[in-house]
Amino acid sequence: PGAPWGLPLDETTLPQILKEYNYSTHMVGKWHLGSHKWAYTPVYRGFDDFLGMFQGAEDYFTHYRFNGFDLRYDWLNEDGEFNEELRWDLDGIYSPEYYSQRAMDIIRSHDKSVDKPFFIYLPYQTAHNPHQVSQHYIDRYASDFRYEDEQVFAGMVSAMDDGIGNITAAIRNSGLKEDTVLIFASDNGGYVNNGQQLNTSSSNYPFRGGKISVYEGGVRTPSLVWAPNRVTPGEETS
């Protein structure tokens, strides 16, 4: 975080390619691919708009990192001019909740009568450090786990799961199910032997290693694809 580099500017991103096919492109969530210069930020890498954070490991409620507020809405207007707004109004709101809500708003506002498909990239902050979640999620697991850090972590995963469920419901209710491909993936394997939070360390068995390693446990993760009439239910590949 805060380093003076990012995704190389000569790399073509998926939203840049989709723009060539008349897609509207939206990003919601954690960027963490460079922000030391505007050219490295989402709306300069193919997205029409971006609601989220540039860095990683922000506080889930205050949205601070390195003593600075890092929650913003950036967008390009109809003339292609850049606009930015710090979202102070979201201070105190749990990040997965408004990320999910933003995705649902995009889906519900889509005009199917216009030949312009949309792409949403939604990298949740969950379940990255710091481990934080709303109290009602902790209460949900009070009798299931002995330690509070386990209850918090389970609650974080459930908060993300609830968000994804609400998003898929919005897709169905908007009549877009048959025209949508939804991909769920992770950027790395789980943390192994996390000395700071032993009760929530991961196992990537049968693979060796985990996050911050280049062993298969660090770079090989399960993914899910939901695409009615395009992918056979229950089909597996490796």
ABEGO torsion letter per residue (X at the ends): XGBBBBBBAABBBAAAAAAAAGBBBBBBEBAGAEAABAAABAAAAGBABBBEBABBGBBAAAGBBGGBBBBBBBBBBAAGBBBBBBBAAABGBBAAAAAAAAAAAAAAABBAABBBBBBBBBBBAOBBOBBBBBAAAAAAAAAABABAAAAAAAAAAAAAAAAAAAAAAAAAAAGAAAABBBBBBBABBBBBGBAABAAABBBAOABBEBBGBABAAAABBBBBBBBBGABBBGBBBX
